[in-house]
Amino acid sequence: ISVTIICLNEEKNIQRCLESVKWADEIVVVDSGSTDDTQKVAEQFGAKVYYNAWHGYGAQKNFAIDKTTSDWILSIDADEVVTEELKNEVLSIVNCQSLTVSGYLIPRKLIFQGKFLRWGGCYPNYQMRLFRKGKARFNLVPVHEKLIVDGKIGKLKGSLLHYSYRDLSCYLERINRYTTLDAQKKIASNRKYYLWHFFQPPTRFVSRYFLGLGFLDGRKGFIWAILSSFYNFIKFLKLKELQDEKK
């Protein structure tokens, strides 16, 4: 099995990530120009490190796929960790030659401000990450790329741990980038901003915090529901800006 990771300036995360997949036959790291010690840390774990100029999330992950040599590929991010349970499941699948499944969905646990958020739509949050080589490629949308699998799809029980946001500043930096890409994606597909979009942020809060039982995660669940609503609000304001510029 090959593990693929794309990264940029991830020295604070990647060691934890690499430690969790050191059992793999091959680790392929694709870096888009880190100025910290990301590449050095990856090389210390025996990873094959490649440089590739940034052309988008999907394109970068497909570049990593093309550099692998194994029959199975596990695609993860630098801020994710493979649990022991997931590792054992993956190895049992790789060693089973009779399987006809082409790809597997993996549940992911969001670790936010040191707490695992179970409610409010945060878990299981299935991600398509394990697949046979030659049977899957990532699409090329600007953000929230998806792995398109040719063949049967299964589900695993073992989880990925997602340490996505080190602190609030990190979260705000990321949503600024993601909401811009999201708005660009929508304007490219001729999506328009409408007045009713103003109702989506409060609707999302109610959906996550009350209907999705986010309140069971305590104070962190409340913060997460607010931030998720804020993401939607900014995304649609940026869509409105792009729409006005187009006019």
Disulfide bonds with the S-S distance in Angstrom:
none
